[in-house]
Amino acid sequence: MRSEAHVEITDHSDLLRVVEEVRRSGQPCILSRDHEPIAVISPVRRTTRARQPSEADLAATYSAAGGWKDVVDVARFKRENRRQKRVAGRPPVEL
């Protein structure tokens, strides 16, 4: 994968004006010369930080631990799961 070229535009007032408009609008802009498209300027998508879980979130998660105990027979579940993997679930393909 090629990396993008970085060009400083601080001293290019016309280009800086276009770039600021792209940032403000959030829409890409096609640059052209003599009615021929040459390049596209598109806004950079900012990544958002993951929200840190609150104490209530953590407490709810911890309270769910072991919630299926004595509800599901784990040995039976594993046996059934292995059995289902051996059973063909789709009709055979005819070529």
BELCOR-V305888 format. One record per residue. N is the residue number from 1. OMEGA is omega as a letter, one per 40 degrees, with the letter a starting at -180 (none if undefined). D_CENTER is the distance of its C-alpha to the mean C-alpha in Angstrom with 1 decimal. Layout:
N;OMEGA;D_CENTER, N;OMEGA;D_CENTER
//
This chain:
1;i;19.2, 2;i;21.1, 3;a;20.3, 4;i;20.7, 5;i;24.1, 6;a;24.5, 7;i;27.4, 8;a;28.9, 9;a;29.8, 10;a;31.7, 11;a;35.1, 12;a;34.1, 13;a;34.6, 14;i;34.0, 15;i;30.7, 16;i;29.7, 17;i;30.6, 18;a;28.3, 19;i;25.4, 20;i;25.9, 21;i;26.0, 22;i;22.7, 23;a;21.2, 24;a;23.1, 25;a;22.3, 26;a;18.6, 27;i;19.7, 28;i;20.2, 29;i;23.9, 30;i;25.8, 31;a;28.6, 32;i;31.6, 33;a;35.2, 34;i;38.0, 35;i;35.7, 36;i;33.7, 37;a;29.9, 38;a;29.3, 39;i;25.9, 40;i;23.0, 41;i;21.9, 42;a;18.5, 43;i;17.2, 44;i;14.9, 45;i;11.7, 46;i;12.2, 47;i;9.9, 48;i;11.1, 49;i;12.7, 50;i;12.3, 51;i;15.4, 52;a;18.2, 53;i;19.7, 54;i;23.1, 55;i;26.3, 56;i;26.3, 57;a;22.8, 58;i;24.1, 59;i;27.4, 60;i;25.9, 61;a;23.9, 62;a;27.1, 63;i;29.2, 64;a;27.3, 65;i;28.2, 66;a;30.9, 67;a;30.7, 68;a;31.3, 69;a;34.2, 70;i;37.3, 71;a;35.4, 72;i;34.0, 73;a;36.3, 74;a;34.1, 75;i;36.5, 76;i;36.8, 77;a;33.1, 78;i;32.8, 79;a;35.8, 80;i;34.4, 81;i;31.0, 82;i;32.9, 83;a;35.1, 84;i;32.4, 85;a;30.9, 86;a;34.3, 87;i;34.8, 88;a;33.7, 89;a;31.5, 90;i;31.7, 91;a;34.9, 92;i;36.0, 93;i;35.2, 94;i;38.3, 95;none;38.5
//
